[in-house]
Amino acid sequence: MCGRFNILTDADALMTTFDILNENVQLESFSKSYNISPSVKQTVVETVEDEGLTKIPVVRLGSEDQRLLQSAIWPLIPFWAGSEVPKFSTANARSESMTSKPSYRNAWKKAQRCLIPATGFYEWQIVEGQNHKQPWHIYHSEQPIMAFAGLWERGRTEDGSFFVSCTIVTTKANTLMEKIHNSNFRMPVILDPEHWDDWLGSNSQLALQLAVPYPDEQMKANPISTRINYPAYNNPDCLDPVEPDH
């Protein structure tokens, strides 16, 4: 799984990192966030301005194959769901089943793949003898901004406007994540810059080959405060390091 992450940067840095032109930016009031979680407060997308929706920046290809940086609702709303946020979780799409699962196969078939910028993500570790899970912050050892592999869908709000929604693609955990996410053994698919075009492009077979565990030697992780447990808490001390209890 990857149900919580952060983006500790600004739109200019995203434009530079992903090589986005000014005219291809369609972000809605984006600002950095220490604690991003998928929408849980709303069941129907009435307007694109709905405050109960989680919106995150994504990079996808436009009609002329140019890179777009735009806001997308998280989690993904399948095309057959109309404007209704699914009652089941679509925040993550398992790479092993996304090509055939009803919620994601339309996006996969149409090569509606995207990059989801992040500066780090969170997972919770089961610790023997401890009555609560230990949260960890995981991030890239060298790249300040990572790119998760994602899928996107287009939908229409209750008032007739179009919106984009997205999901984060996950794969089995690498050695580092097996120790941290030891209840589920999953992690997001992380893509290096040289693979971004392959993921965004039309060659689905090539894209599928990229949905593999990321090398753990290029990742860092540290245990952090349980403040991160609360989705509404969005302050820098979310990342305060703590001593592990084991």
N, C-alpha and C positions, 0 to 999 in steps of 0.2 A: 504494500500500500504506500501511498504518499498523500496523506490527507491534510498536511500542514506544511507550509514553507514560508520563506521570506523573500522580499525584494528590497534590498537596502541600497538603492541607487535611484537615479532620476531618469527622465525620458531622454535627455541628451545622451547619457551614457548608453542607453539601450539603442538609440539610433546609430551611434558610433560603432558599437559592438556588432550589431547585426546589419550594418551598411544600409540604413534606411534613409531615403530622401525625405525632405520636409513635406513634400506634397503627398507622400504615402503614409503619413501618420494620422491615425484616427482614434486617438486615445481620449477617454472621457475622464477628466479630472484625476489623472494618475498621480499618486504620491507614494513614497516608500512605505513599506509596511513590515513590521517585525513578526506578524502573526496572521497569516492568510489561511482561511478555512473555507470550504465550499458552502454555497448557499444552503441554509437550513430553515430559514424563517418564512419562506414564501413558497406557495404551491403553484402559482400561475404568474406568468410574465405578462403583466398588464401593459406596461410601457417600458421603453428602454431606459427610462430614468428611475425605475423602481429602486428605492434605497435598500430594500430587503434582499437584494441580489449581490452576490460576490462577483466582481468583475476584475479580471486580471489581464495584463498585456500579453498578446500572442503575436507571433510572426508567421504569416502565411503568404502564399502567392496570390496575386491578383489576377485579373482576366488577361493581362498581357505578360504574365509570369514575372512581374516585378514584386519585390518583397514589400508587404504591408505590415505596419505595426498598428494594431488596433485592440480595442477592449473586447473581451469575450466573457460571457457568463460562465462561471464554474460552479457546478458540474455541467456536463454535456446534456442537452435535451434532445433525445432522438427525434428524427424527422417525423416519425409517426405519432409523436406525443403532442404535436402542435405547440401550444404555448404552456403546457403543463410540465412543471418540474417533477421528474419521476419520484415515486415514493421509495424506490430502491436506489442504492448508491450508484451513480455514474461518474464519480469523481476520478476514478481510475479505470483503465481498460487493460486487462491482462493481455500481454503480447501473444500468449499461446492461444487465445480464443477470440481476439478482437476481429479477426477476418471473417468469422462466422456468427458471432453473437449478434442477435437482432438489434441491440442498442448501438452497435458500432460498425456493422458490416457495410452499411450504406456509405458512411464516411470513408471507410477503407476502400471500397470499390471505386469511389469517385476521386481517390487520391487526395482527400481533404485532410492532409496532414499539416501540422504546425509545430513551431518551436515555442516553448513556454519558458521565458526567462526566469531565473531564480538566482539568488546569491547563497542560499542554503536551504536545507529542509530539516524536518524534525521526525524522529521516531522514538518509540517508548520501549524500554527494555524490562523484561521480567527479571527480577533479582530474587534469588532464593532467600527466604527468611524475611523478606520485606513486604509489607502490606500495600505498597503502591509501586507503580511502574516508574522507572527512572527515565526522564526525557533526555534525549541527546540532540545536539546540533551537528549536522553533517554538512560539509562544504568542500569545495575543490581546493586542492593544495596550491594551485598556481593561478587558475583563472578566476577573477573576481566575480564574473557573471557566467553562470552555467546555462545550458539549454536542455530542458526536458523534452523528450519526444511527446507529441500530442496529436490528437485528432480533433477536428472541429466540424460543427454542423450549422446550417443556416435555418432559422425559424422565423415565425411571424408573431408579433405580440397581439394582445387582445385589441389594441387600437389600430392594428394594421401595419405597424412598422416592422422592418426586418431587424433581426439580431443574430449574433454569432455566439455559440456556446462551445465549450471545449472539455476535454478529459486528458489526464496525464497517463501515458502508457507506462506500465510496469513490467518488470521481468523478475526472474529469481535473484535472490540476494548474492552479492559477492562475499568473500570471506569476512570482510569488515562488517558488512550489514547482517550477516548471519549471527554475529555476536550481539549486535545491538537490537535488531528487529527479530528477536528470538521467539516470537509468538506466531509469526507469519512468514518469515524468510523471503520478503519481497523488497524491491527497491525501484525507484523510477528509472526509466531508460534515459541515460545522459549521453548527449551527442557532442563530440568535438567539432570545432568549426569546419574542418575538412569534410565532414559528413552532413553538414546542414543541407546543402543542395540535393544530395541523394535522398534525404528524408522528405524534403519538400517536393521533389520531382514526381514524375508520373510512373516511374519504374517501381511498382509495388514489390516485386520480388527482391530487388536490391534493397529497398527500404526495410523489408522484413528482416533481412540479414543484420541490420543494425540494432535490432531489439534484443540486446544481450547485456549481461552484467558489466558494469563499468569497472576498469582496473582499480582495485582497492588501494594500490600504492599512490594513486593520484587523488586520493580523498583524505580528508582529516575529519575528526569527530571529537567532541568533548561533552561530558555531562553538564547539564544546565539546570537552572532553577525550575521548580514545578509551577512557577507563574505561567509558563507557556501552556499549561494544561487548560487554561480558560480561553476559549476562542475570542472573546471580546477584549482580552488584555493585549494591548498593542504599544508597548513601551520598550526602550532599550534594555532595561534590566531583565527582559525575557531571556537575554543571552548571558546573564551572569553565570560564570562557571562555578561549579560546585565540586567537592571531592566525592568520587564514587563511593557508594556504601558497600563495596565488595572488593 
